[in-house]
Amino acid sequence: MRTRTAPADSSCHLCTTPVAAGELVGRIHQPRTGIRHPGWLCAHCLYDRRSKPRRLDLLLRLFHQLFAGGGVR
C-alpha cells in the first residue's frame, strides 16, 4: 500500500467522500486477477472499512462482489 497527503481537494475513488488537501490518501496494491485498482482512496477506505464498516461500505462490497464474478461472500 502506498500513502501520501492529498495535493489538492478531491474525492475518494471508492466511496466518493470529499478529501481535503493535506489529508491522508493511499493506493492499494493491484490484484493479480486483472481487475484495475480503484485509484486514490481516503483513510477510512484504506484502514477502517473492514473494522468499522459504514452502510455505504457494505453496499459497495456487495455490489463489487456481484459484478466481479466472485459471488457474494
C-alpha positions in Angstrom: 0.0 0.0 0.0 1.3 3.5 -0.8 0.2 6.5 1.2 0.7 10.3 0.8 -1.1 13.5 1.6 -3.6 14.8 -1.0 -2.1 17.6 -3.1 -5.5 19.2 -3.8 -9.1 18.8 -2.9 -10.6 15.6 -4.4 -12.8 12.7 -3.6 -12.2 9.1 -2.7 -12.4 6.8 -5.8 -14.3 4.1 -3.9 -16.8 5.8 -1.6 -16.8 9.4 -3.2 -16.2 11.0 0.2 -14.6 14.5 -0.2 -10.9 14.6 0.7 -9.4 18.0 1.5 -5.9 18.9 0.5 -3.4 17.7 3.1 -5.4 14.7 4.3 -4.0 11.1 4.0 -4.8 9.2 0.8 -3.4 6.0 -0.5 -3.5 3.2 -3.1 -3.8 -0.5 -2.5 -1.7 -3.0 -4.5 -3.2 -4.0 -7.8 -4.7 -7.5 -7.6 -3.4 -10.2 -9.9 -6.8 -11.1 -11.3 -6.8 -8.4 -13.9 -9.1 -6.0 -12.1 -7.8 -2.4 -12.0 -7.2 -0.8 -8.6 -9.6 2.0 -7.8 -7.1 4.8 -7.6 -6.6 7.1 -4.6 -8.6 6.1 -1.5 -9.5 8.1 1.7 -8.1 7.0 5.0 -11.4 5.3 6.0 -11.4 3.1 2.9 -7.7 2.2 3.4 -7.8 1.3 7.1 -11.3 1.2 8.7 -13.6 -0.3 6.0 -13.5 -3.8 7.5 -13.2 -3.0 11.2 -15.7 -0.1 11.3 -17.9 -0.5 8.2 -20.5 2.1 7.3 -23.7 1.3 5.5 -22.1 2.5 2.2 -19.2 0.1 2.7 -21.5 -2.9 3.0 -23.4 -1.9 -0.2 -20.2 -1.3 -2.1 -18.8 -4.7 -1.0 -22.0 -6.4 -2.2 -22.0 -4.5 -5.5 -18.3 -5.2 -6.2 -18.6 -8.9 -5.3 -21.7 -9.4 -7.6 -20.2 -7.7 -10.6 -16.6 -9.1 -10.1 -17.9 -12.6 -10.8 -16.9 -13.9 -7.4 -20.4 -14.1 -6.0 -21.4 -12.8 -2.5 -19.3 -13.9 0.4 
